[in-house]
Amino acid sequence: MPQANLQELKREFLEYLEIERDRSPLTVRNYDHYLGKFLYWSKAEMPDDITAEAVRGFRLYLNRYEDEKGRKLKRITQDYYIIAIRGFLKFLAKRDVRALSSEKIELGKTKDRQVEFLELEEVERLINSTRGKKPENLRNVAILEMLFSTGLRVSELVSLNIENVNLKTGEFSVRGKGDKIRLVFLSTSAKIALNDYLLRRKDLSPALFVSLKEGGNPSRLTSRTMERIVKKCAVAAGIVKKITPHTLRHSFATDLLRNGADLRSVQEMLGHSSITTTQIYTHVTNKRLKEIHNKFHSDKK
């Protein structure tokens, strides 16, 4: 029986990710892109064409690549390509297709990720910078309060409809990465801000956050528009850090840990599939460990 070519095997791999591994459509598209780029660059057509030398050459290509503006690929982006190749090779092994062992491909060592977050005083300044009685002000305050109260990803926030949020209980479910559903909670200030904003809405749009255009049915805000709103508020608040909606997600997690929450609980509230991802907040946990050591450990002299 003739061996299937790589394009056919790649198609089967993407279907495997979608059906058997229950990966999100975005994840499947990303794997398609990363693998497609490698196969095009390497001109590999059959499994035997994926050699250690081919992968090494591709890694050099990624590391030296520059776009038309001279920008290089981030290390984490380069790793995504290699992760996709390794996943594909593992899939081939499961299908008893003879190919390069995935264990022969190692990820490069990356620097510890630095998390940008806001102090509580900065969060308050950010929110206060956009307070006002206009519908746009009420909406922007609600957006900022929601981001800090729930730790939602901006993509999760823009996808919410009014009916999804329960203001009475202050909690609701959200569908996150990998189609995973988790429970998130509203602080008192977030409930008040959201209620004030919704009371001023006169349109019939089901979307929670909209453009508030005069006349007609307003459009749902996009992730990019929310990023611009947060940036505008940061400038108005005089905050020099580069602030994005994700900064408020980091601030949410940092605030929880500083106030005694355990890492596992924060993992659940953020919707991380692995505790390893949540461990980027060691800037908080390490400080707490030091404080505990100083308070409780005997200092023999």
Protein Blocks (a to p, Z undefined) as FASTA:
>chain_A
ZZddfklmmmmmmmmmmmmnopafklmmmmmmmmmmmmmmnopabfklmcfklmmmmmmm
mmmpccfkopacdfklmmmmmmmmmmmmmmmmmnopacddfklpccddddddddddddfk
lmmmmmmmmgcfbfklmmmmmmmmmmmmnopafklmmmpcfklpcfknopacdddehhia
cdddddfklmmmmmmmmmmpcbfbfbfbdghigeijdddddfklmmmmmmmmmmmnopab
dcdfklmmmmmmmmmmmnopafklmmmmnopabfklmmmmmmmmmmmmmmmmmmmpccdZ
Z
